[in-house]
Amino acid sequence: MSINRRQFNQFLLAGSAGLALGAAPQFAFAATSETPVRGGTLNWAYYPDPSALIAINTSSGTGQAIGPKINEGLFDFDYDLNPIPLLATDWSVSEDQLRYTFKLREGVKWHDGADFTSGDVAFSILRLKEAHPRGRITYQNVTAVETPDPHTAIVVLAKPAPYLITALSSSESPIVPKHIYETFKPQEQPKLAQTIGTGPFLLKEWVPGSHLIFERNPNYWDAGKPYLDRVILRVILDPAARAAALETGEIDLGANPVPLSDIERLKANPNLVVDTTTYAYSGPQQQLFFNYENDILTKRDVRLAIAHAIDLQKLVDIALFGYAQVSPSPISTTLPKWYDPSIKAREPDPKLAEKLLDQAGYPRGSDGVRFKLRLAYNSFLQPSYADFIRQSLATVGIDAEILKLDLATFLKTVYTDRAFDLVIESLSNTFDPTLGVQRAYWSKNFKIGLVFSNASHYANPEVDRLLEAAAVEPDEAKRHDLWYQFQRIIHEDVVSVDLVAAGAQIVASKKVRNFAPGAQGINNSFGQIWLAPDA
C-alpha cells in the first residue's frame, strides 16, 4: 500500500503546523490577482559578492537566492509548505516510508538542449548527500535512487526521513545536469558555461564584483513564463549605496538591502514596499559558536562567562533596532513546534562573568585584559552583531579582535583554515531542525572545507545519538522529546551562545509584483515576477 500525495501532505503538515510563519505575507504588492504584464528588466541589488551560485554543494545564501533562477527542484511550496509540482508532477510513498516514487515532468530540456531525465535526479540527490552541508543529513539514509525509466525516480531509504518532501525545493535541493556536473569534483562550483539548468532564466554573464545578467529562457517548460525579459543582479557592497539606489528607482528589489536604521524611512517612501514576513522555509537563527580547538574555550566556565557577558535583549534593541527576537536555544523561537520554551536566555551579569573567568584561571592582566580571541562573523550579517559582542566581552576583560572578511575569505578562514576562536553565524534552522540544526552539532558533520557545518568541532556521543534518532523518528511525540533532550544538553553545557532570530527585510519597488509567491520568499525562481507599468 502507498500513501498518496494528499494523505502524505497531511502527515507532513502535521509535523510543521507549529511554524509561526506561513500565512499570507505582510505586504500589499507581492501577490495580486492582476493580469501579469510581459517584458522588462528587473534590477536586483545583492551582497555579498557571490562566490557560489548553485546550492548543490553549499548552503550559502548566495546559492539559495541565485540558484533557483537557473536550477529547479522537484517542488515549489506555498506559504503553508504544501508542495507545488515543478520537475516532479506527482509522487507516492510506501507504507513503511522507505520508498519515495516521483513521476517526473516530460518534455523538459536543459539550457543546452539535452533532455532532463531521472538520471539527473539520481545524480543530484547523491551529490547533495555527498557534498551539501545539510544534504549530508537530509539524504544520509538514502541507499539508492532507482531510475526504472527516464521519467520515474525512486528514492530508497534505510530509515524514514519525515522531512524529505519539504527538502526538495529549488533552493535546498537543486536538480543539476548529470552530463555537466559529473565532469568536475563535488566540492567545485560550475564555471559560467557550465551553469545550466531547467529554470526560467539563462545565466548569460557573470562579472565578479560587478553583476550577473540572466535572460529569459525561451524554451522554458512552463509556457508563458517567465514574464521578465531579463534580470540584472547588481553587486552593491555599500549599504548606503543600496538604499540610495532603491530610493531613486535605480534598483527594484533587494533582501536585507539597507542598514536596519534606514528601514522606517523606507517604509514611509510611497514608491517602496518593505516586507518583513518570516517565510516558512527560513527558520532564522543567529549563533555564537566556539572553536573547541582553542584550549581556553574548552572550559565551561569560560563559555558560561561569555554567555553572561552578552545582553541578548540589548543586542536586539540596540544593535538590531528591534528587528529580531531573543532566541536562546539552538532551535529557533520561530519553530515553536520544536523549540523548548523552558530554555531562557542567561541573565546578563558582568560580575558573575568576571568571577567565572577568575576561577577558570584567567585573571585580568596589568592592561585589564585576560586573553585575546579572534571574532569572525558571517558577512551576510550586520556588522553591529560583532561590534556589540566585542564591546560586551571587553567589559569582562576579553579582547575580541573582529575579523572583517568578505564571504569567500570568511568561509575559508572558518571552515578550512580554522583560524578563528569565536564565530557569529547565521545557520538557518530551515523548516525542520534535522536539516538546519543537526549540521552544527553532529560530530560526523565536521569536515575540513565543509562550509556552514560543525564549525566548533564539537563532539558528544549522546548528542549524536539524539540527533540521529530525531532524524529518523516518524512518531511526532517521540521526535519532540528527542529534540527537547538535545536542547537541554546544548544549553546546559553552553555548547554555543544562541543569540537571536532575525528575519529578512525585503524592499521592493511598488511596480514589482509577486516577488515572494511562496514559502521560499525571495529565494524563488523569479518566474512569476512581473513589472506593473503604471505603478
Secondary structure, 3 states (H helix, E strand, C coil): CEECHHHHHHHHHHCCCCCCCCCCCCCCCCCCCCCCCCCCEEEEEECCCCCCCCCCCCCCHHHHHHHHHCCCCCEEECCCCCEEECCEEEEEEECCCCEEEEEECCCCECCCCCECCHHHHHHHHHHHHHHCCCHHHHCCCEEEEEEEECCEEEEEECCCCCCCHHHCCCCCCCCCCHHHHCCCCCCCCCCHHHCCCCCCEEEEEEECCCEEEEEECCCCCCCCCCCCCEEEEEECCCHHHHHHHHHHCCCCEEECCCCHHHHHHHHCCCCEEEECCCCCCCCCCEEEEECCCCHHHHCHHHHHHHHHHCCHHHHHHHHCCCCCEECCCCCCCCCCCCCCCCCCCCCCCHHHHHHHHHHCCCCCCCCCCCEEEEEEECCCCCCHHHHHHHHHHHCCCEEEEEECCCHHHHHHHHHCCCCCCEEEECCCCCCCHHHHCHHHHCHHHCCCCCCCCCCCCCCCHHHHHHHHHHHHCCCHHHHHHHHHHHHHHHHHCCCEEEEEECCCCEEEECCEECCCCCCCCCCCCCCCCEECCCC
